[in-house]
Amino acid sequence: MKKTANVKTKKSKMTLDKLAQISQQEFLAVGEQFDKVDHRFDKVDEDMKILRRDMETGFGELSSGVKEIMTKLDDIQNDVIEIHDLRGRVERLEKKVGLSH
């Protein structure tokens, strides 16, 4: 077996000041990352507001279109009822005058 040489690495002594500096640097780094994430959420928030506005506008237009269609369908339904009534009258009149088929 080959023996490895004992190499002593010089370890710097950790002091309270060094620990405080390291902690401060890490807190600052975390704060910077938080600011980046927070900034990205600003964009998401802005996009959500735009999306909500566009959806509300679209739903308003859709609702307006549906109301218009319903009004037209009501008119058509009234016309169909009137035509049915008029056909019945015409048939009765044709019978009275002898034009019935």
Secondary structure, DSSP 8 states (H G I E B T S, - for coil): ---------------HHHHHHHHHHHHHHHHHHHHHHHHHHHHHHHHHHHHHHHHHHHHHHHHHHHHHHHHHHHHHHHHHHHHHHHHHHHHHHHHHHT---
